[in-house]
Amino acid sequence: MVFRSPYPDVEIPDVTLHELLFGDIADRAGRVALIDGTSGASLTYGQLAGAIDRMAAALAARGIGKGDVVGILSPNTPYYAVVFHGILRAGATATTINALYTPDEVAHQLRDAGAKMLFTVSVLLPNAAPGAEKAGVTDVVVLDGAEGYPSLPELLANEHPVPEVEIDPAEDVAVLPYSSGTTALPKGVMLTHRNLVANILQCQPILTDTGENTRILAVLPFFHIYGMQVLMNNGLYVGGVVVTLPRFDLPEFLRVIAEHRTDVVYIAPPVAVALAKHPIVDNYDLSPLKTLFSGAAPLDEDLAAAVNKRIGCRVVQGYGMTEMSPVSHAIPVAREDISVGTVGLIVPNLECRLVDPATGQDVGVGDRGELWCRGPNVMKGYLNNPEATAATLDSDGWLHTGDVAVIDDKGVVSIVDRVKELIKYKGYQVPPAELEAVLLTHDEIADAAVIGVRDADGEEVPKAFVVRQPGSEIDADAVMAFVAANVAPHKKVRVVEFIEAVPKSAAGKILRKDLRAREQS
């Protein structure tokens, strides 16, 4: 059975992302587009469009064009948008890199994506420089300047012509964020211009509170598809003001809401915990905040209610995946009859099915099934990985999300379980296989397996089940320290249990379901 949105389909023009966002900004050229929440520096729409043209021209002069990939390793600033859209304007593809990545992780993404160039900032240079070197990327630009590297002002101060590039919106890849998908190691998600354009337009009937007078706080990172599309690109599409923060710091976060009068704030659930419980919240005027939209991980309904009671703003949530550009479901701001514990309604132009994982048969209203989605926002596939693509995206165009959902008779969808084994820590994806690979490099560890468990705050965290080498006395602290030294902070193992043997199938596959059962008992 195919489920559809209660909203009519929206028209999706055959244009690039740049044409959608900047094709006609004459009426808002003088309005502010982006503000650096820390310094107060700003860019108008006219200045932003001009800087994007200069960036595209500079890239073309350096030999970057259609088919090339350029990496961005940077926290949120107004100039992230300049670099990002300059890359796309030049006809190239942007691969956005997690700002917390280690040199090895940076190198892996650059190498896997085939990147020719990297943009970063001075504070991240200690990881960016060795990562780029390992990947063979020699063209590195440090936006805020560093000795021996070109800076953003130097690139923008050029008089080269803006390149004229023919782009096929339906085929040409605009961005290449990395996602673990439903399983395994991070993979490059090929999202076309049409994918991104479609999802921005699909969200408009539901995100009805965003418009040219809105002021959006962008603390969620632009390297993540949620921050990239829902905050940055959607904010620019509606002609609003996007106020950036480089990282989440509660006092600074609250100050920016109060001083910059941001009325729409997008968060992940851990921020909601702070808003509901931290005493410092009472020291700030949060009356400008009208809508708090949570995504990236499930938001508890009681927690949402506590935030609503304390601040008085509307709290809603949505659901999506990098592979869907990313939004597939969301609670309309105006629909107070929809429980915040759900992920709301299907966006326009998207079809959904619920499929019993055991039988492969469709299920109907009120029954649980794996959520499958098909629409113009669904990815082209995983870069250079046809096997992973085929495992996630079938021949009929259905994306198998790996999440178990239920839909009621009013079309409201709830995510109730997970087929996949991916761990979501504070909205970040943590692939168990990646942590297991790191653990097995330790001389004193004979075998290991990782699953997600709940900590005292109800947050899903990685737990490692470790088999010691004979004679080893390695302890839990040493195991956690070893992993922490080799992965980004959000991937750290936070609980360790030593066991005699990792349960495996006859084919050698780790039986994580047995470990989860052990954990529950």
Order of alpha helices (4+ residues) and beta strands (2+ residues): beta-alpha-beta-beta-alpha-beta-alpha-beta-alpha-beta-alpha-beta-alpha-beta-beta-beta-alpha-beta-alpha-beta-alpha-beta-alpha-beta-alpha-beta-beta-beta-beta-beta-beta-alpha-beta-beta-beta-beta-alpha-beta-beta-alpha-beta-alpha
